[in-house]
Amino acid sequence: MDKNSLLGLGLIATILGVWLYFSGPTKEQIERNRRIKDSIELVQKKLQAEEAIKIASQQNPRDTIKAAIVVSDSAKQVEVNNKYRDFAMSTTGTKESFIVENEKVKVSVSGKGGQIERVELKDYHRSGKKENLVLFDQDSTRFALLINAYDRSSLFYTDEFYFKRIKQTTNSIVLRLETSIPGSYIEYSYSLKPGEYTVSSEIRFVGMQNIISQTEDQLQLHWSMLYPGQEKYIVKEKEAATIYFKHDINDPDYINPVKDEEKELNEADIKWICFKQQFFNSTIIADKVFNKAGSFIKSTSRPNSENIVKSATAELGIPYTHQTNEKFAFTFYFGPNHYNTLEKQNISLEKIIPTGWSVFSYINKWLVIPLFNWLGNLING
């Protein structure tokens, strides 16, 4: 190797080193990611410990040699107060479900956690059934916000609490997680637009700036789902089901549908996450962006299940600036993988539908898809 070659390789190595140095995460970003990861791991360990206690409590008394310890109601309440503090008043309540709907979608919202727990699509039905197609139900989904409170001394999820219904119409609802401090609460709102598959949503934080830990500049949103089988042949569904995602600055991408995968979404802030099934999808879309720090998606197969297609999980960062009144707005899409319907969302969501490469993509988009739409309208008409 001559001198010029060595100099060239040295120059390339220097440029690469400089690029890696300036493009890598800062010390502040690394520290924030570590705090978020530690918080999530701490909550996961807590949930595992609580599950172990639950299992132990269900054990047959004859299997134990120690007598059960009876804890008084007052002692239990003290424990709850110490654990949840200002939120303790919302740990008890009646589990209710509230219905909001339009011509296309019927949504059930749970008072426990304030989450959308069931979605039905009125224009679609499972093979051989007349009932509305159920996109997911309360046993197969979870939507919860992780609250890091009181100077990082307490961690809990919003689905541990009962929300109070504040206002409801046929197609909208407002639910509130109250605290013992007057004027301090978290509010969820959902509203369906007429004739649309979208649910305009909002999380509002009012008077929470002294409860949520001062070191936190974002909160973590957990959304997970078990895709239920919708079609006659679940094998085909398992091959097609996956998670799509779109960074704010890039085209949509997805994780491999035929293997288990977890992917950190730390390249850029995130615009949307799509839980895609064979013919339908559930998508969460930020009005602005989800923070990239601490965000990831995970897909897990269920090869032995005859009813569950796949498990999907998303952890997303929500910005929080400790104002007395601030909100995070987002939209859900619950509906079919219909190209024109998805294209109308104007966020590149239609790209979850494979259309082929190069010239075949144009043929499919401008000839095949319109032809099938025309035939579908002709048959339905």
N, C-alpha and C positions, 0 to 999 in steps of 0.2 A: 504494500500500500504506500503510494507516494505522499509527499508532504501536503499537496493540495487536498488530497482525499482526507487526510487526518484533520486538516484545518476545517474542511467542510463538515465532517462529523462533529468536531468540537463546537462549531457554530450552531449546528442543529440542536445539540445537547443543551447548549446555553439558552437558546430560544425556548426550547421545551421546558426547561427548568423555570425560566422567568414566567412563562405562561401558566404553569402549574401553581406557582407561588401567588400570582395575582388573581387567578380564577378560583382558587380554593376558598373554602369557608373561612371567615374571620374567627378570631378567638371568641368574640361575643356570640357568633352564630353557633359555634361548637358547644359553648357553655349552655346556650338556650336549648339546643337539641338534647343535650345531656339531661337537663332539668325535666324536659317534657318526657323523655324516655323513662327517667327514674320515677316520675309521677305515675305514668301508665303502669309500669311494672309493680309499683307499690299497691295500686288499686287491684291489679290482677292477683297479687298474692293475698290481699285482703279477701277478695271474692272466693279464692280457693280455700282459705281458712274457714270462711263462713259456710261454704259448701261441706267441708269436712265435719264441722260442728253439726250441721243439719243432718248429715248421714248418721253421725254418732247418736243424735237424739232420737232417731227412728229405730235404733237398735233395740232388740227384745231385752227387757229388763233382766230376764233370766240369764242373758249372756254376759252380764256384768256382775262384779262382786261388790261394787260400791253402791250405796243407796243414792237415789236421785236427790239432788239438792233443790229444794223448793225456793224459788226466788219470788219475793213479794212483788206486787204490782208497783208499789212505790219505788222499790229498788230498781226495777226495770225502767221506770220513767226517769230516774236519776241518770241511769246509764245512757238513755236516749238523749237526754238534755246535754250531757257531757260530750256526746259524740257529735250531735247535729247543731247544738247551740241555738242560734236564731231560727234554724229550719225545723226544729223539733216539733213545732205545732203542725207541720205538714206531713208528718210521718204516719198519721192515722187518717182514715177517711173511708168513704164508700167507693168501691171500684165501679165507675160508670163508663158507658160508651156513648158518644154523641155522634149523630149522623149529619154530614153535610154532603150535598150532591148537586149535580146538574144533569143535563141530558145524556152525558157520556159516561160519567164516573160517579160511583157511590163510595164515599170515604167514611170510615169509622175512626173516631179519635178517642183515645183512652184518657180518662181523668187521672189515671195512675201514670205519671211521667209525661202527660201531655202530648204523647206521640201518636202519629198515624199508625194504627195497628192492623187495619184491614182495608183493602182496595178491591172494588168490583168494577169490571168493565161491562157496561150495559149492552154494548153492541156485539159482544162476543160470548161464546159458550164453549165448554169443553165438548169433545166428541161424544155424541149420544146423550148430551144433557141439555136441558132447557134453561137452567138457572144461569145467572150472570157468571162470567168467568172471574174467579177469584185470583187476583195477581199475587197476593200474599195475605196472611192472616196473623192474628195476635201470637200464635205459637211459633211463627217463623220469622219474626222481625224484631229488631231493637233499634231505637233511636234515642240517644241520651247525650247530655252535655256533662263533661267532667268539670266539677267545680273544685278549684284549689283555693281554699279559704283560710282566713285567720292566720296570715303570715306563714302559710305552708304547713300549718299544724293539723289541717283537716282536709280530707279528700273524699268526695262522694259524687255520685251520678244523679242527674235530675229524675231518672226513673225510679229512684228510691222514695219519691215524694208524691203526694196527692195534689193535683192542680184544681183550682176552683174555676168553674165556668163563669165568665164575666159577661159575655154577650154572645148571642147566637142567632143566625138567620138560616134560611134554607140552604144557602151555599157558603156560609162563613161562620167562623167561631173564634173566640178569644178566650184563652185559658191562662190562669195566673198561679204561679208558685209563690205563695206568700211567706213572709218571715214575721217574727215577733216585733220587728222594728217598723213602725208606721212609715209608709212611703218607700219601703225597700222590697222589691220583688223582681221576679223574672217572668216575662210574659211570652207565650207562644200564640201566634195567630195564623190561621189558614183560611184561604179564600179561593173558591173555584170560579173561573171565568165561564160565562155561558157558552156551551157548545165546544169547550176545549178540554184537552186531557191534562191541563196544567193546574197546579195548586200554588198560588202565590203565598209565600210563607215569610214569617218574620220572628226573630228572637229579640226581645227588648229587655234591656237591663236598666232598671230604675232604682236609684239610691243604693247600688251595690258596690260602690267604689271603696267603701271601708270594710266590706265583707270579703270580697275577692282579694287574694293576696296581692300586695303592692308590687311584688317582684314579677308578676305575670303580665305579659303584654299580649297574650292570646289564651284562648280556651280550646280544649280538644273536644271535637264532636265525633261521637261513635255512631256508625250506622252499619247494621249487619242484616243479612237476610239468608234464609234457606229458600232456594228457588224450588217451588213445587212443580211436580210434573203436570203439564197441561195437555199433552198430546197422547196419541195412542201408543207411540213407540218412544219410550223414554231414552233409549240408547242414542237416538239422533239428537235429542235435546241436550244430553250430556256432552256430545261432541261440539255443539254450537254455543253452549252457555259460557260466558266469560265476563270480564270487567273491562270496560273501555274507560279512558280518561283523557282529558284535554288540559294541557297546561295553557296558561294565558297567552303564551307567545308561539306555541307550536301547533301542528296539526294533531288530531286525535290519534291515540295509540291504544294498545290493548295488551293484556297478558295472555300467555299461551292457554287456549281452552282445553287442551288435552292433558295438562299436567298441573299439579299443585304448585302455586307460586306466590311469593310475597315480594312486593316491589315498593321501595321508598320513592316518594314523589318529591324529591328535593332539588330537582333541576330548576324549577321555576314555580311561581304561584299557580294555583289550579283553578280552572273555570268550572269544570263539571266532572262528575263521576257517574258512570252508567252501569247499572247491574243488568246486563243483557242476557235475555233468554232467547230461545229459538225464534219466536214470533212476537215477543213483547219485551218491554224494558221498563225499569224504574230508574229514573235519573234525578240527581240533585244538582242544581245549577246555581252558582253564586251570582248575585246581581253584580258584584265587583269581582272578588277573588277569594278563595280559601288560601290561607298561608301555607307555604311549602314546608315550614319547619314542623317536624314531628308527623307529617302526613305520610300515609302509606295505604296500600290496598293489598288484600290477600284473598286468594281463591283456593278452595279446598274441595276436592272431589268426594262424592259419596257413591263409590262403585257398587256397593252391596245393597243400596237402598232402591226399592221399587217405587217410592213416592217422591223422594227428594233428588233433585237434579244436581245441585251444587251448593256449597256454602260460600258466601261472599261477605267481605268485611272491608270497611273504609274508616280510617281515622283521619280527620281533617282539622286543620288549625283555623280558628275563628279569631280575628283581631279584636282586641279589647284595650281601650285607652283610658279607663277609669274615669269616664265622664259621669255626671249625675244622671244623664238620660241618653243612652245610645242604643243602636239597634244593628242587627245583622240581617239583611234581607236575602232571600234565596227563593228558588222555585223548584217544585217537583214536577217531573213529567211522568205520568203513569199511563202507558198506552201501547199501541201496536208499533211494530217496526215497519211503519209505512213511510216510504221515501218522501213523498210530498209533504206529509204531516210533520215529519222530523225536520225537513228543510225549512219549513215556515218558522221554526224556532230561531233561525238565523244565528246559530252557534256551532255550525258544522256537525250537528248531531246525526244528520243523515249519513255521515261517513261510517257509522257503525254497521251499515249495510254494505257487504262486499259487492262491488260492481265490476271487478276485473281490472286488468291492466291496459294502459295505452288506449288504442282505438276501441277495444272492447268495452271499456268504461263508458265512452261516449255513446256507443251503440245501445248499451243497457240503459243509460240514463235518459237518452233522448228518443229511443224507439221501443225497447222491450218494456220498461216500467210504465210509460204512458199507455202502451197497448194493453197491458194487464189491468191498469186502472180503468180504462175504457170498458173492457170486457166485464170487470167486476161491477161497474156502475150499470151496465146493460143487464146483467143477471139480476142484480138487486132491484133494479127498476121494473 
